[in-house]
């Protein structure tokens, strides 16, 4: 197990710091996902999904939400 070096003086400071860092990590992850999705769309890697959805719709295999 890795050793954790706590540089914060109080539990609240530590939790606040962890919350901020987690938010930054999640935000970076979401940005990376968005970028990859945009690249996949531009490269046509998702075209087959649209074609399948249209085919299913025309065949009546869709339900109203």
PDB file of N, CA, C and O in Angstrom:
ATOM      1  N   UNK A   1       0.852  -1.172   0.000  1.00  0.00           N
ATOM      2  CA  UNK A   1       0.000   0.000   0.000  1.00  0.00           C
ATOM      3  C   UNK A   1       0.900   1.237   0.000  1.00  0.00           C
ATOM      4  O   UNK A   1       1.874   1.294   0.750  1.00  0.00           O
ATOM      5  N   UNK A   2       0.576   2.233  -0.843  1.00  0.00           N
ATOM      6  CA  UNK A   2       1.414   3.437  -0.886  1.00  0.00           C
ATOM      7  C   UNK A   2       1.305   4.236   0.404  1.00  0.00           C
ATOM      8  O   UNK A   2       0.268   4.258   1.067  1.00  0.00           O
ATOM      9  N   UNK A   3       2.394   4.880   0.729  1.00  0.00           N
ATOM     10  CA  UNK A   3       2.408   5.733   1.911  1.00  0.00           C
ATOM     11  C   UNK A   3       1.793   7.081   1.556  1.00  0.00           C
ATOM     12  O   UNK A   3       2.076   7.639   0.496  1.00  0.00           O
ATOM     13  N   UNK A   4       0.966   7.591   2.430  1.00  0.00           N
ATOM     14  CA  UNK A   4       0.305   8.868   2.196  1.00  0.00           C
ATOM     15  C   UNK A   4       0.907   9.899   3.129  1.00  0.00           C
ATOM     16  O   UNK A   4       0.972   9.699   4.342  1.00  0.00           O
ATOM     17  N   UNK A   5       1.344  11.002   2.547  1.00  0.00           N
ATOM     18  CA  UNK A   5       1.919  12.082   3.335  1.00  0.00           C
ATOM     19  C   UNK A   5       0.910  13.216   3.367  1.00  0.00           C
ATOM     20  O   UNK A   5       0.704  13.897   2.362  1.00  0.00           O
ATOM     21  N   UNK A   6       0.288  13.419   4.502  1.00  0.00           N
ATOM     22  CA  UNK A   6      -0.740  14.442   4.641  1.00  0.00           C
ATOM     23  C   UNK A   6      -0.100  15.768   5.023  1.00  0.00           C
ATOM     24  O   UNK A   6       0.518  15.886   6.081  1.00  0.00           O
ATOM     25  N   UNK A   7      -0.251  16.764   4.159  1.00  0.00           N
ATOM     26  CA  UNK A   7       0.341  18.072   4.423  1.00  0.00           C
ATOM     27  C   UNK A   7      -0.691  19.069   4.933  1.00  0.00           C
ATOM     28  O   UNK A   7      -0.362  20.230   5.179  1.00  0.00           O
ATOM     29  N   UNK A   8      -1.899  18.640   5.090  1.00  0.00           N
ATOM     30  CA  UNK A   8      -2.948  19.530   5.584  1.00  0.00           C
ATOM     31  C   UNK A   8      -3.040  19.397   7.101  1.00  0.00           C
ATOM     32  O   UNK A   8      -2.764  18.341   7.669  1.00  0.00           O
ATOM     33  N   UNK A   9      -3.430  20.483   7.732  1.00  0.00           N
ATOM     34  CA  UNK A   9      -3.453  20.497   9.193  1.00  0.00           C
ATOM     35  C   UNK A   9      -4.731  19.923   9.782  1.00  0.00           C
ATOM     36  O   UNK A   9      -4.717  19.381  10.887  1.00  0.00           O
ATOM     37  N   UNK A  10      -5.821  20.036   9.060  1.00  0.00           N
ATOM     38  CA  UNK A  10      -7.086  19.564   9.617  1.00  0.00           C
ATOM     39  C   UNK A  10      -7.766  18.617   8.639  1.00  0.00           C
ATOM     40  O   UNK A  10      -7.451  18.578   7.449  1.00  0.00           O
ATOM     41  N   UNK A  11      -8.692  17.869   9.174  1.00  0.00           N
ATOM     42  CA  UNK A  11      -9.464  16.948   8.341  1.00  0.00           C
ATOM     43  C   UNK A  11     -10.244  17.728   7.287  1.00  0.00           C
ATOM     44  O   UNK A  11     -10.347  17.289   6.141  1.00  0.00           O
ATOM     45  N   UNK A  12     -10.794  18.881   7.665  1.00  0.00           N
ATOM     46  CA  UNK A  12     -11.556  19.705   6.722  1.00  0.00           C
ATOM     47  C   UNK A  12     -10.671  20.187   5.579  1.00  0.00           C
ATOM     48  O   UNK A  12     -11.081  20.144   4.419  1.00  0.00           O
ATOM     49  N   UNK A  13      -9.454  20.648   5.898  1.00  0.00           N
ATOM     50  CA  UNK A  13      -8.526  21.086   4.835  1.00  0.00           C
ATOM     51  C   UNK A  13      -8.235  19.936   3.881  1.00  0.00           C
ATOM     52  O   UNK A  13      -8.228  20.111   2.663  1.00  0.00           O
ATOM     53  N   UNK A  14      -7.998  18.768   4.444  1.00  0.00           N
ATOM     54  CA  UNK A  14      -7.706  17.597   3.619  1.00  0.00           C
ATOM     55  C   UNK A  14      -8.895  17.257   2.726  1.00  0.00           C
ATOM     56  O   UNK A  14      -8.729  17.028   1.528  1.00  0.00           O
ATOM     57  N   UNK A  15     -10.083  17.225   3.302  1.00  0.00           N
ATOM     58  CA  UNK A  15     -11.274  16.900   2.512  1.00  0.00           C
ATOM     59  C   UNK A  15     -11.542  17.953   1.440  1.00  0.00           C
ATOM     60  O   UNK A  15     -11.930  17.613   0.322  1.00  0.00           O
ATOM     61  N   UNK A  16     -11.339  19.219   1.771  1.00  0.00           N
ATOM     62  CA  UNK A  16     -11.524  20.282   0.780  1.00  0.00           C
ATOM     63  C   UNK A  16     -10.539  20.122  -0.370  1.00  0.00           C
ATOM     64  O   UNK A  16     -10.906  20.267  -1.536  1.00  0.00           O
ATOM     65  N   UNK A  17      -9.287  19.820  -0.035  1.00  0.00           N
ATOM     66  CA  UNK A  17      -8.262  19.629  -1.066  1.00  0.00           C
ATOM     67  C   UNK A  17      -8.589  18.421  -1.931  1.00  0.00           C
ATOM     68  O   UNK A  17      -8.478  18.480  -3.156  1.00  0.00           O
ATOM     69  N   UNK A  18      -8.989  17.337  -1.301  1.00  0.00           N
ATOM     70  CA  UNK A  18      -9.347  16.137  -2.061  1.00  0.00           C
ATOM     71  C   UNK A  18     -10.528  16.395  -2.987  1.00  0.00           C
ATOM     72  O   UNK A  18     -10.554  15.916  -4.121  1.00  0.00           O
ATOM     73  N   UNK A  19     -11.497  17.147  -2.503  1.00  0.00           N
ATOM     74  CA  UNK A  19     -12.661  17.470  -3.329  1.00  0.00           C
ATOM     75  C   UNK A  19     -12.247  18.276  -4.557  1.00  0.00           C
ATOM     76  O   UNK A  19     -12.710  18.008  -5.666  1.00  0.00           O
ATOM     77  N   UNK A  20     -11.382  19.256  -4.357  1.00  0.00           N
ATOM     78  CA  UNK A  20     -10.909  20.090  -5.468  1.00  0.00           C
ATOM     79  C   UNK A  20     -10.123  19.249  -6.463  1.00  0.00           C
ATOM     80  O   UNK A  20     -10.333  19.353  -7.672  1.00  0.00           O
ATOM     81  N   UNK A  21      -9.213  18.413  -5.954  1.00  0.00           N
ATOM     82  CA  UNK A  21      -8.390  17.595  -6.843  1.00  0.00           C
ATOM     83  C   UNK A  21      -9.234  16.571  -7.599  1.00  0.00           C
ATOM     84  O   UNK A  21      -9.005  16.328  -8.784  1.00  0.00           O
ATOM     85  N   UNK A  22     -10.206  15.976  -6.918  1.00  0.00           N
ATOM     86  CA  UNK A  22     -11.091  15.025  -7.595  1.00  0.00           C
ATOM     87  C   UNK A  22     -11.879  15.721  -8.696  1.00  0.00           C
ATOM     88  O   UNK A  22     -12.035  15.180  -9.791  1.00  0.00           O
ATOM     89  N   UNK A  23     -12.371  16.907  -8.410  1.00  0.00           N
ATOM     90  CA  UNK A  23     -13.113  17.675  -9.415  1.00  0.00           C
ATOM     91  C   UNK A  23     -12.226  17.949 -10.627  1.00  0.00           C
ATOM     92  O   UNK A  23     -12.672  17.808 -11.766  1.00  0.00           O
ATOM     93  N   UNK A  24     -10.973  18.339 -10.390  1.00  0.00           N
ATOM     94  CA  UNK A  24     -10.050  18.619 -11.493  1.00  0.00           C
ATOM     95  C   UNK A  24      -9.781  17.366 -12.318  1.00  0.00           C
ATOM     96  O   UNK A  24      -9.720  17.429 -13.546  1.00  0.00           O
ATOM     97  N   UNK A  25      -9.622  16.235 -11.652  1.00  0.00           N
ATOM     98  CA  UNK A  25      -9.369  14.977 -12.356  1.00  0.00           C
ATOM     99  C   UNK A  25     -10.585  14.581 -13.192  1.00  0.00           C
ATOM    100  O   UNK A  25     -10.446  14.197 -14.353  1.00  0.00           O
ATOM    101  N   UNK A  26     -11.771  14.676 -12.601  1.00  0.00           N
ATOM    102  CA  UNK A  26     -12.985  14.319 -13.334  1.00  0.00           C
ATOM    103  C   UNK A  26     -13.217  15.252 -14.516  1.00  0.00           C
ATOM    104  O   UNK A  26     -13.658  14.825 -15.582  1.00  0.00           O
ATOM    105  N   UNK A  27     -12.916  16.522 -14.314  1.00  0.00           N
ATOM    106  CA  UNK A  27     -13.071  17.494 -15.393  1.00  0.00           C
ATOM    107  C   UNK A  27     -12.095  17.194 -16.543  1.00  0.00           C
ATOM    108  O   UNK A  27     -12.474  17.258 -17.712  1.00  0.00           O
ATOM    109  N   UNK A  28     -10.844  16.868 -16.206  1.00  0.00           N
ATOM    110  CA  UNK A  28      -9.855  16.525 -17.228  1.00  0.00           C
ATOM    111  C   UNK A  28     -10.275  15.259 -17.969  1.00  0.00           C
ATOM    112  O   UNK A  28     -10.110  15.161 -19.185  1.00  0.00           O
ATOM    113  N   UNK A  29     -10.814  14.297 -17.236  1.00  0.00           N
ATOM    114  CA  UNK A  29     -11.274  13.056 -17.851  1.00  0.00           C
ATOM    115  C   UNK A  29     -12.430  13.324 -18.814  1.00  0.00           C
ATOM    116  O   UNK A  29     -12.472  12.768 -19.911  1.00  0.00           O
ATOM    117  N   UNK A  30     -13.358  14.169 -18.403  1.00  0.00           N
ATOM    118  CA  UNK A  30     -14.496  14.509 -19.265  1.00  0.00           C
ATOM    119  C   UNK A  30     -14.026  15.241 -20.515  1.00  0.00           C
ATOM    120  O   UNK A  30     -14.526  14.985 -21.610  1.00  0.00           O
ATOM    121  N   UNK A  31     -13.073  16.146 -20.358  1.00  0.00           N
ATOM    122  CA  UNK A  31     -12.533  16.870 -21.511  1.00  0.00           C
ATOM    123  C   UNK A  31     -11.854  15.916 -22.490  1.00  0.00           C
ATOM    124  O   UNK A  31     -12.015  16.041 -23.704  1.00  0.00           O
ATOM    125  N   UNK A  32     -11.093  14.962 -21.952  1.00  0.00           N
ATOM    126  CA  UNK A  32     -10.417  13.984 -22.808  1.00  0.00           C
ATOM    127  C   UNK A  32     -11.442  13.119 -23.539  1.00  0.00           C
ATOM    128  O   UNK A  32     -11.264  12.803 -24.715  1.00  0.00           O
ATOM    129  N   UNK A  33     -12.512  12.738 -22.845  1.00  0.00           N
ATOM    130  CA  UNK A  33     -13.566  11.929 -23.462  1.00  0.00           C
ATOM    131  C   UNK A  33     -14.229  12.714 -24.587  1.00  0.00           C
ATOM    132  O   UNK A  33     -14.450  12.179 -25.674  1.00  0.00           O
ATOM    133  N   UNK A  34     -14.548  13.984 -24.327  1.00  0.00           N
ATOM    134  CA  UNK A  34     -15.175  14.828 -25.350  1.00  0.00           C
ATOM    135  C   UNK A  34     -14.281  14.956 -26.575  1.00  0.00           C
ATOM    136  O   UNK A  34     -14.753  14.870 -27.709  1.00  0.00           O
ATOM    137  N   UNK A  35     -12.987  15.163 -26.342  1.00  0.00           N
ATOM    138  CA  UNK A  35     -12.035  15.310 -27.449  1.00  0.00           C
ATOM    139  C   UNK A  35     -11.980  14.020 -28.275  1.00  0.00           C
ATOM    140  O   UNK A  35     -12.005  14.061 -29.505  1.00  0.00           O
ATOM    141  N   UNK A  36     -11.905  12.881 -27.589  1.00  0.00           N
ATOM    142  CA  UNK A  36     -11.856  11.603 -28.300  1.00  0.00           C
ATOM    143  C   UNK A  36     -13.138  11.368 -29.090  1.00  0.00           C
ATOM    144  O   UNK A  36     -13.090  10.883 -30.220  1.00  0.00           O
ATOM    145  N   UNK A  37     -14.277  11.706 -28.504  1.00  0.00           N
ATOM    146  CA  UNK A  37     -15.565  11.544 -29.182  1.00  0.00           C
ATOM    147  C   UNK A  37     -15.602  12.390 -30.448  1.00  0.00           C
ATOM    148  O   UNK A  37     -16.014  11.910 -31.504  1.00  0.00           O
ATOM    149  N   UNK A  38     -15.172  13.646 -30.348  1.00  0.00           N
ATOM    150  CA  UNK A  38     -15.156  14.530 -31.518  1.00  0.00           C
ATOM    151  C   UNK A  38     -14.235  13.983 -32.603  1.00  0.00           C
ATOM    152  O   UNK A  38     -14.571  14.038 -33.786  1.00  0.00           O
ATOM    153  N   UNK A  39     -13.079  13.456 -32.210  1.00  0.00           N
ATOM    154  CA  UNK A  39     -12.155  12.872 -33.188  1.00  0.00           C
ATOM    155  C   UNK A  39     -12.778  11.647 -33.855  1.00  0.00           C
ATOM    156  O   UNK A  39     -12.643  11.453 -35.063  1.00  0.00           O
ATOM    157  N   UNK A  40     -13.457  10.828 -33.065  1.00  0.00           N
ATOM    158  CA  UNK A  40     -14.106   9.634 -33.617  1.00  0.00           C
ATOM    159  C   UNK A  40     -15.208  10.012 -34.603  1.00  0.00           C
ATOM    160  O   UNK A  40     -15.352   9.379 -35.649  1.00  0.00           O
ATOM    161  N   UNK A  41     -15.985  11.043 -34.273  1.00  0.00           N
ATOM    162  CA  UNK A  41     -17.046  11.498 -35.176  1.00  0.00           C
ATOM    163  C   UNK A  41     -16.438  11.994 -36.481  1.00  0.00           C
ATOM    164  O   UNK A  41     -16.892  11.612 -37.559  1.00  0.00           O
ATOM    165  N   UNK A  42     -15.420  12.838 -36.396  1.00  0.00           N
ATOM    166  CA  UNK A  42     -14.783  13.386 -37.602  1.00  0.00           C
ATOM    167  C   UNK A  42     -14.172  12.292 -38.467  1.00  0.00           C
ATOM    168  O   UNK A  42     -14.176  12.390 -39.694  1.00  0.00           O
ATOM    169  N   UNK A  43     -13.645  11.248 -37.826  1.00  0.00           N
ATOM    170  CA  UNK A  43     -13.003  10.163 -38.568  1.00  0.00           C
ATOM    171  C   UNK A  43     -14.011   9.142 -39.094  1.00  0.00           C
ATOM    172  O   UNK A  43     -13.639   8.213 -39.811  1.00  0.00           O
ATOM    173  N   UNK A  44     -15.287   9.313 -38.740  1.00  0.00           N
ATOM    174  CA  UNK A  44     -16.312   8.397 -39.227  1.00  0.00           C
ATOM    175  C   UNK A  44     -16.401   7.089 -38.464  1.00  0.00           C
ATOM    176  O   UNK A  44     -17.062   6.152 -38.911  1.00  0.00           O
ATOM    177  N   UNK A  45     -15.739   7.015 -37.311  1.00  0.00           N
ATOM    178  CA  UNK A  45     -15.734   5.766 -36.549  1.00  0.00           C
ATOM    179  C   UNK A  45     -17.090   5.425 -35.934  1.00  0.00           C
ATOM    180  O   UNK A  45     -17.303   4.298 -35.486  1.00  0.00           O
ATOM    181  N   UNK A  46     -18.000   6.386 -35.912  1.00  0.00           N
ATOM    182  CA  UNK A  46     -19.313   6.142 -35.308  1.00  0.00           C
ATOM    183  C   UNK A  46     -20.432   6.078 -36.342  1.00  0.00           C
ATOM    184  O   UNK A  46     -21.603   5.934 -35.989  1.00  0.00           O
ATOM    185  N   UNK A  47     -20.075   6.185 -37.602  1.00  0.00           N
ATOM    186  CA  UNK A  47     -21.084   6.188 -38.665  1.00  0.00           C
ATOM    187  C   UNK A  47     -21.961   4.940 -38.636  1.00  0.00           C
ATOM    188  O   UNK A  47     -23.164   5.014 -38.882  1.00  0.00           O
ATOM    189  N   UNK A  48     -21.356   3.803 -38.336  1.00  0.00           N
ATOM    190  CA  UNK A  48     -22.126   2.553 -38.324  1.00  0.00           C
ATOM    191  C   UNK A  48     -23.247   2.587 -37.289  1.00  0.00           C
ATOM    192  O   UNK A  48     -24.278   1.939 -37.471  1.00  0.00           O
ATOM    193  N   UNK A  49     -23.056   3.330 -36.212  1.00  0.00           N
ATOM    194  CA  UNK A  49     -24.102   3.423 -35.189  1.00  0.00           C
ATOM    195  C   UNK A  49     -25.313   4.193 -35.710  1.00  0.00           C
ATOM    196  O   UNK A  49     -26.454   3.809 -35.453  1.00  0.00           O
ATOM    197  N   UNK A  50     -25.066   5.267 -36.433  1.00  0.00           N
ATOM    198  CA  UNK A  50     -26.161   6.036 -37.024  1.00  0.00           C
ATOM    199  C   UNK A  50     -26.900   5.227 -38.070  1.00  0.00           C
ATOM    200  O   UNK A  50     -28.128   5.271 -38.138  1.00  0.00           O
ATOM    201  N   UNK A  51     -26.161   4.488 -38.888  1.00  0.00           N
ATOM    202  CA  UNK A  51     -26.788   3.652 -39.914  1.00  0.00           C
ATOM    203  C   UNK A  51     -27.665   2.572 -39.279  1.00  0.00           C
ATOM    204  O   UNK A  51     -28.775   2.310 -39.741  1.00  0.00           O
ATOM    205  N   UNK A  52     -27.156   1.956 -38.222  1.00  0.00           N
ATOM    206  CA  UNK A  52     -27.938   0.919 -37.541  1.00  0.00           C
ATOM    207  C   UNK A  52     -29.189   1.520 -36.905  1.00  0.00           C
ATOM    208  O   UNK A  52     -30.259   0.914 -36.960  1.00  0.00           O
ATOM    209  N   UNK A  53     -29.071   2.691 -36.309  1.00  0.00           N
ATOM    210  CA  UNK A  53     -30.231   3.337 -35.679  1.00  0.00           C
ATOM    211  C   UNK A  53     -31.297   3.663 -36.719  1.00  0.00           C
ATOM    212  O   UNK A  53     -32.484   3.442 -36.479  1.00  0.00           O
ATOM    213  N   UNK A  54     -30.881   4.188 -37.878  1.00  0.00           N
ATOM    214  CA  UNK A  54     -31.850   4.498 -38.939  1.00  0.00           C
ATOM    215  C   UNK A  54     -32.516   3.219 -39.453  1.00  0.00           C
ATOM    216  O   UNK A  54     -33.722   3.193 -39.699  1.00  0.00           O
ATOM    217  N   UNK A  55     -31.726   2.171 -39.612  1.00  0.00           N
ATOM    218  CA  UNK A  55     -32.262   0.892 -40.083  1.00  0.00           C
ATOM    219  C   UNK A  55     -33.286   0.341 -39.084  1.00  0.00           C
ATOM    220  O   UNK A  55     -34.361  -0.114 -39.475  1.00  0.00           O
ATOM    221  N   UNK A  56     -32.944   0.385 -37.797  1.00  0.00           N
ATOM    222  CA  UNK A  56     -33.872  -0.091 -36.765  1.00  0.00           C
ATOM    223  C   UNK A  56     -35.140   0.754 -36.736  1.00  0.00           C
ATOM    224  O   UNK A  56     -36.236   0.220 -36.562  1.00  0.00           O
ATOM    225  N   UNK A  57     -35.002   2.059 -36.905  1.00  0.00           N
ATOM    226  CA  UNK A  57     -36.165   2.947 -36.895  1.00  0.00           C
ATOM    227  C   UNK A  57     -37.095   2.620 -38.054  1.00  0.00           C
ATOM    228  O   UNK A  57     -38.306   2.495 -37.875  1.00  0.00           O
ATOM    229  N   UNK A  58     -36.518   2.482 -39.248  1.00  0.00           N
ATOM    230  CA  UNK A  58     -37.325   2.167 -40.433  1.00  0.00           C
ATOM    231  C   UNK A  58     -38.016   0.813 -40.303  1.00  0.00           C
ATOM    232  O   UNK A  58     -39.108   0.612 -40.833  1.00  0.00           O
ATOM    233  N   UNK A  59     -37.372  -0.116 -39.593  1.00  0.00           N
ATOM    234  CA  UNK A  59     -37.940  -1.457 -39.425  1.00  0.00           C
ATOM    235  C   UNK A  59     -38.930  -1.519 -38.263  1.00  0.00           C
ATOM    236  O   UNK A  59     -39.482  -2.580 -37.972  1.00  0.00           O
ATOM    237  N   UNK A  60     -39.155  -0.389 -37.602  1.00  0.00           N
ATOM    238  CA  UNK A  60     -40.122  -0.351 -36.506  1.00  0.00           C
ATOM    239  C   UNK A  60     -39.615  -0.947 -35.208  1.00  0.00           C
ATOM    240  O   UNK A  60     -40.405  -1.344 -34.352  1.00  0.00           O
ATOM    241  N   UNK A  61     -38.304  -1.012 -35.057  1.00  0.00           N
ATOM    242  CA  UNK A  61     -37.740  -1.593 -33.838  1.00  0.00           C
ATOM    243  C   UNK A  61     -37.389  -0.531 -32.796  1.00  0.00           C
ATOM    244  O   UNK A  61     -36.486  -0.721 -31.981  1.00  0.00           O
ATOM    245  N   UNK A  62     -38.105   0.577 -32.832  1.00  0.00           N
ATOM    246  CA  UNK A  62     -37.866   1.657 -31.868  1.00  0.00           C
ATOM    247  C   UNK A  62     -39.154   1.938 -31.113  1.00  0.00           C
ATOM    248  O   UNK A  62     -40.252   1.737 -31.630  1.00  0.00           O
ATOM    249  N   UNK A  63     -39.002   2.401 -29.898  1.00  0.00           N
ATOM    250  CA  UNK A  63     -40.170   2.765 -29.095  1.00  0.00           C
ATOM    251  C   UNK A  63     -40.051   4.221 -28.677  1.00  0.00           C
ATOM    252  O   UNK A  63     -38.951   4.753 -28.524  1.00  0.00           O
ATOM    253  N   UNK A  64     -41.199   4.853 -28.496  1.00  0.00           N
ATOM    254  CA  UNK A  64     -41.210   6.239 -28.035  1.00  0.00           C
ATOM    255  C   UNK A  64     -40.709   6.302 -26.600  1.00  0.00           C
ATOM    256  O   UNK A  64     -40.966   5.411 -25.791  1.00  0.00           O
ATOM    257  N   UNK A  65     -40.003   7.352 -26.314  1.00  0.00           N
ATOM    258  CA  UNK A  65     -39.529   7.544 -24.939  1.00  0.00           C
ATOM    259  C   UNK A  65     -40.555   8.273 -24.125  1.00  0.00           C
ATOM    260  O   UNK A  65     -40.336   8.527 -22.940  1.00  0.00           O
TER     261      UNK A  65
END
